[in-house]
Amino acid sequence: MPLRVAILASGSGSNAQRLFDLKHAGALDIDPVLLVCNRPGARALERAKQANVPSLMLDHTREPDRERYDRSLVAALKEAQAELIVMAGYMRLVTPVFLNSFPGQVINIHPALLPAFPGVRGAADALEYGVRLSGCTVHFVDEIMDHGAIIIQAAVPVHPDDDSDRLQTRIHALEHRIYPQAVQWFAEKRVRLEGRQVRILPAASARGAVTSDGSWLAWPPLEQPF
Ligand code: GRF
């Protein structure tokens, strides 16, 4: 049975799009059962519609109480029987009401190599700091922002002429590779959370590893040329 995946988004939704496309191409064993968006008019909603994925707009400005908002969110996700909740550009802090309803089932992607540069300006902060390598991180979500156990990271060099848009674009392209890989590991029931450590169990049959082409590095290695 394909893994029932729900996506939470607030903006463009390009990571959601990538999951829809790869599912359509037969490269992901998932069933995207719901996309929830908290911002009216966000492109993510249009992408879900185009991909025939059910969507729900839960406008946070109409429900300022975070716990009450999260209760509505949980109800929608339970009704959709979501097994994995994928945050993809979801610009909201979540409460224990939400996290306790889906223990070990909520993941996020962040555009920096955590634990460095958490927060909404990950790529820009890394550039301003002067790092030589930046990248992205897929991690479990816990109650602290950008803090949960790390599932996969990918690194890119920072070029001397980078501005934050250029760096962000390079990082975004890698997000579109490592997020599907992480989701596929969940679909194959190979992700084990042991304290702060995440173990990826071996594949049932041997797979080639796609680690790097010199301009990026992903670890653990990608198992498909996502
Ligand atoms: C990504 O950069 C992700 O790392 C961050 O929000 C952005 C979402 O992009 N959490 P998109 O909406 O999937 O295009």
Residues whose N, C-alpha, C, O or C-beta is under 5 A from the ligand:
A	BS01	GRF	G11 S12 G13 S14 N15 A16 A88 G89 I109 H110 P111
